[in-house]
Amino acid sequence: MKRPNVIIIQWDEMRADTTSYMKHALVKTPNLDRLAACSYNFTDHHVIAPMCAPARHAFFTGKYGHCTNAVASNIPLAAGHKYWPQIMKENGYNTAAIGKLHHFPSTETYGFDFAKITDSQNSQNNAYLKWIKKLGKEALLKNAYNDPDAAVLKERGLSFRWGQNQIPAEYTETAFITNEAVDYLSQEHDKPLFMHISFKKPHSQHFAPAPWDKIYNPDDITPPEICGNSIENKPSIFKRQRQGTKGHLMKSCDWAELTARYYGLISFLDDQCGRIINVLEEKGYMENSIIIFTSDHGTALGHHGYYGKFYNFEFSTKVPLLIHLPDQNNSEEIIKTNKSIDIMPAILEQCGISVPGDLQGQNINKLITGNDVNWDESVYTEMHGIHRNKDNSNPRLLEYRKGLRLKKWKISYHVTKINEHSDWTHEWELYNYKDDPDEYHNLALNPDYSNQLDTMKNELLLAMCKYENCIDFSKYGINKKD
């Protein structure tokens, strides 16, 4: 059997609902629509760690961060854990990575032979910075976010800003990643490919190049409401971080403008990905390749007056997932809930490669084939907050977050400190997300739901026992014997 190519297109901070193939009222993504028309569309796909680096490590290891040590940014993978490209390389694949990896150290490629990585702030190790410098366009970088309108936002003290990227579209990092991907795919290869094409956008800050910065009108956007006491009933760590990122200073019109620029970045990315899809079609990759489109996590865009991820809210964990199989020419929706660690074992199987026994995900081939009678639709999530000084020194763990999403109920457990000298605090969230999809009402604070809270605490503990049997539970204030 000739093994298929595996080509992964990954965006950063892309919500599941912001594409036209998912019927968004405003956002237009005609090129992703082309891919969706010949792919399986997993409509309830969730990441297991709503934060860039641990989400990406989990995607490439098939394991939770607590198993691999990669629980936060600037933490290396522990010895003894194989990365997905390393397995592919051992089985006769050419491996290539272009764009963002978000590994540590930034020079580590974890099995990618061909690597044009754009993570490092050092131009010596950043492929995009090398390219822009070689073109003699380095001066463009200094003015990238110097939109006069954005200066006003800075004067107001806002952490998040938006505007027009002063770098012309053809010199942006997004265009560079696309150029490199198109060039690599256009070459002849003597082995099947395992390729990761990863864009940093639409991650903040939201500065799309012209004309993409103006294609969506903020007046057409209705930002999420701040409903009743939906902020007051959130955990203290959420309220502190919302204050820290100046979310409380944002007006409704601000969220609309920020969201319009976010949508503009999505359409710019879609335009660039159209060039990649073109070469995939022209060079015959659609007939002999598995093509994956997804994101590392989502973002709030003003829900609960917040911008960012980090929490177990739907907007943080739910992301797009398309999987095109060789020669597929039809679309099919997969509505059962699945997780990012379920992808790796399925693709290894599709490639005829033995699946390592220590992977923690299920195999989504079962959803594709319909052999899913015993499929587990629960989503167990984790987040570890490693805080550092501005110079990246003195790393210290000041927050744990564990969550579990079942068919109707969702629970989150927050264990936090204000600083390394304070005591741990323990707080809970409980949502009926079927009746309260925006997660406004934290029922953990409502005594009428105490029985349901106890039930979900037990379910969470069972999930922790399943995934974390090597963990010292006492640090979470839980007696595992109970």
Long-range contacts (C-beta under 8 A, 24 or more apart in sequence): 1-352, 2-192, 2-288, 3-91, 3-92, 3-93, 3-192, 3-351, 3-352, 4-192, 4-288, 4-289, 4-290, 4-325, 4-326, 4-350, 4-351, 5-192, 5-193, 5-194, 5-195, 5-285, 5-288, 5-289, 5-290, 6-88, 6-93, 6-192, 6-193, 6-194, 6-195, 6-289, 6-290, 6-292, 6-347, 6-351, 7-185, 7-193, 7-195, 7-197, 7-280, 7-285, 7-289, 7-290, 7-291, 7-292, 8-195, 8-196, 8-197, 8-198, 8-291, 8-292, 8-294, 9-197, 9-198, 9-199, 9-273, 9-276, 9-291, 9-292, 9-293, 9-294, 10-59, 10-100, 10-196, 10-197, 10-198, 10-199, 10-293, 10-294, 10-295, 10-296, 11-198, 11-199, 11-201, 11-202, 11-269, 11-293, 11-294, 11-295, 11-296, 12-52, 12-100, 12-198, 12-199, 12-200, 12-201, 12-202, 12-203, 12-295, 12-296, 13-201, 13-202, 13-203, 13-204, 13-295, 13-296, 13-297, 13-298, 13-299, 13-309, 14-202, 14-266, 14-295, 14-298, 14-319, 14-320, 15-295, 15-298, 15-299, 15-301, 15-315, 15-318, 15-319, 16-43, 16-45, 16-298, 16-318, 16-319, 16-320, 17-318, 18-262, 18-263, 18-266, 19-266, 19-320, 22-320, 26-216, 26-220, 26-221, 26-263, 27-216, 27-263, 27-266, 27-267, 28-267, 28-270, 29-266, 29-267, 29-270, 30-270, 30-274, 31-270, 31-271, 31-273, 31-274, 31-277, 32-270, 32-273, 32-293, 32-322, 34-274, 34-277, 35-277, 35-291, 35-293, 35-322, 35-324, 36-322, 36-331, 37-331, 38-286, 38-324, 38-328, 38-329, 38-330, 38-331, 39-291, 39-293, 39-322, 39-323, 39-324, 39-328, 39-331, 40-322, 40-323, 40-324, 40-325, 40-328, 40-331, 40-332, 40-333, 40-334, 40-368, 41-321, 41-322, 41-331, 41-332, 41-333, 41-334, 42-321, 42-322, 42-323, 42-334, 42-338, 42-364, 42-367, 43-333, 43-334, 43-335, 44-318, 44-335, 44-336, 44-337, 44-338, 45-294, 45-318, 45-319, 45-320, 45-321, 45-337, 45-338, 45-339, 45-340, 46-317, 46-318, 46-319, 46-337, 46-338, 46-339, 46-340, 46-379, 46-381, 46-405, 47-295, 47-296, 47-297, 47-317, 47-319, 47-339, 47-340, 47-381, 48-317, 48-339, 48-340, 48-341, 48-379, 48-380, 48-381, 48-382, 49-297, 49-381, 49-382, 49-383, 50-297, 50-298, 50-309, 50-310, 50-311, 50-312, 50-316, 50-317, 50-381, 50-383, 51-297, 51-309, 51-310, 51-383, 52-102, 52-203, 52-296, 52-297, 53-102, 53-103, 53-104, 54-382, 54-383, 54-384, 55-296, 55-297, 55-340, 56-101, 56-102, 56-103, 56-296, 57-103, 58-340, 58-341, 59-84, 59-294, 59-296, 59-340, 59-341, 59-343, 59-344, 60-84, 60-85, 60-110, 60-344, 61-344, 61-359, 62-341, 62-344, 62-345, 62-356, 62-359, 62-360, 62-361, 63-341, 63-358, 63-359, 63-360, 64-341, 64-360, 64-380, 64-382, 64-467, 64-468, 65-382, 65-384, 66-382, 66-384, 66-467, 66-468, 66-470, 66-471, 67-360, 67-470, 71-382, 71-384, 71-386, 72-384, 72-385, 72-386, 73-102, 73-104, 73-386, 74-104, 74-386, 74-388, 74-392, 74-395, 75-104, 75-386, 76-103, 76-104, 76-105, 76-108, 77-103, 77-110, 82-111, 82-356, 83-110, 83-111, 84-111, 84-194, 84-344, 85-110, 85-111, 85-112, 85-194, 85-196, 86-110, 86-111, 87-111, 87-348, 87-353, 87-356, 88-194, 88-351, 88-353, 89-113, 89-194, 91-351, 91-353, 92-191, 92-192, 93-191, 93-192, 93-193, 93-194, 94-189, 94-190, 94-191, 94-192, 94-193, 94-194, 95-193, 95-194, 95-195, 96-184, 96-193, 96-194, 96-195, 96-196, 97-195, 97-196, 97-198, 98-127, 98-177, 98-180, 98-181, 98-184, 98-195, 98-196, 98-197, 98-198, 99-177, 99-180, 99-181, 99-196, 99-197, 99-198, 99-199, 99-200, 100-198, 100-199, 100-200, 101-196, 101-198, 102-296, 112-196, 114-184, 116-177, 116-180, 118-173, 118-176, 118-177, 118-200, 127-176, 127-180, 128-173, 128-176, 128-177, 131-176, 132-171, 132-176, 135-171, 137-171, 140-166, 140-167, 140-168, 140-171, 141-167, 143-167, 144-207, 145-205, 145-207, 147-207, 150-207, 153-254, 156-249, 157-246, 157-249, 158-246, 158-249, 158-250, 158-254, 159-244, 159-245, 159-246, 159-307, 160-204, 160-205, 160-206, 160-245, 160-246, 160-250, 160-258, 160-307, 161-205, 161-206, 161-207, 162-205, 162-206, 162-207, 162-257, 162-258, 162-261, 162-262, 163-206, 163-207, 163-213, 163-261, 164-207, 164-208, 164-209, 164-210, 164-213, 164-214, 165-207, 165-208, 165-209, 165-210, 165-213, 167-209, 168-209, 168-210, 169-209, 169-210, 169-212, 169-268, 172-209, 173-200, 174-199, 174-200, 174-201, 174-268, 174-269, 174-272, 175-272, 177-272, 178-272, 178-273, 178-275, 178-276, 181-276, 182-275, 182-276, 182-279, 185-276, 185-279, 185-280, 185-283, 185-285, 186-279, 186-283, 192-351, 193-289, 197-276, 199-269, 199-272, 201-265, 201-268, 201-269, 202-262, 202-265, 202-266, 202-269, 204-299, 204-307, 206-258, 206-261, 206-262, 206-264, 206-265, 207-261, 208-261, 208-264, 208-265, 208-268, 209-268, 212-264, 212-265, 212-267, 212-268, 212-271, 213-261, 213-264, 214-264, 215-263, 215-264, 215-267, 216-260, 216-261, 216-263, 216-264, 216-267, 217-260, 218-253, 218-256, 218-257, 218-259, 218-260, 219-256, 220-260, 221-256, 221-259, 221-260, 221-263, 222-256, 223-252, 223-255, 223-256, 223-259, 223-301, 223-302, 224-255, 224-301, 224-302, 224-303, 224-304, 224-438, 226-304, 226-305, 227-438, 227-440, 228-440, 230-304, 230-438, 230-440, 230-441, 231-304, 231-305, 233-441, 233-442, 233-445, 234-304, 234-429, 234-442, 235-412, 235-414, 235-416, 235-427, 235-429, 236-416, 236-425, 236-427, 237-385, 237-399, 237-414, 237-416, 237-427, 238-304, 238-306, 238-311, 240-418, 241-306, 241-308, 241-310, 242-304, 242-305, 242-306, 245-306, 245-307, 245-308, 247-305, 247-306, 247-307, 248-305, 250-302, 250-305, 250-307, 255-301, 255-302, 258-301, 258-302, 258-307, 259-301, 259-302, 262-299, 262-301, 286-324, 286-326, 286-327, 286-328, 287-326, 287-327, 288-326, 288-327, 289-324, 289-326, 290-323, 290-324, 290-325, 290-326, 290-347, 290-350, 290-351, 291-322, 291-323, 291-324, 292-321, 292-322, 292-323, 292-324, 292-343, 292-347, 293-320, 293-321, 293-322, 294-319, 294-320, 294-321, 294-322, 294-340, 294-343, 295-319, 295-320, 303-438, 303-439, 304-439, 304-440, 310-383, 310-385, 310-401, 311-383, 311-401, 311-412, 312-381, 312-383, 312-401, 312-403, 312-405, 312-410, 312-412, 312-429, 313-439, 314-433, 314-437, 314-439, 317-379, 317-381, 317-405, 323-364, 323-368, 325-350, 325-368, 334-364, 334-367, 334-368, 336-367, 336-372, 336-375, 336-377, 337-377, 337-378, 337-379, 337-405, 338-362, 338-364, 338-367, 338-377, 339-379, 360-467, 377-406, 377-407, 378-404, 378-405, 378-406, 378-459, 378-463, 379-403, 379-404, 379-405, 380-404, 380-463, 380-464, 380-466, 380-467, 381-405, 385-416, 396-420, 400-475, 400-476, 402-460, 402-464, 402-476, 403-460, 404-456, 404-459, 404-460, 404-463, 405-433, 406-456, 406-459, 407-434, 408-432, 408-433, 408-434, 409-433, 409-452, 409-456, 410-439, 411-444, 411-453, 411-456, 411-457, 411-459, 411-460, 413-457, 413-460, 413-476, 415-475, 415-476, 415-477, 424-477, 426-477, 428-453, 428-457, 430-456
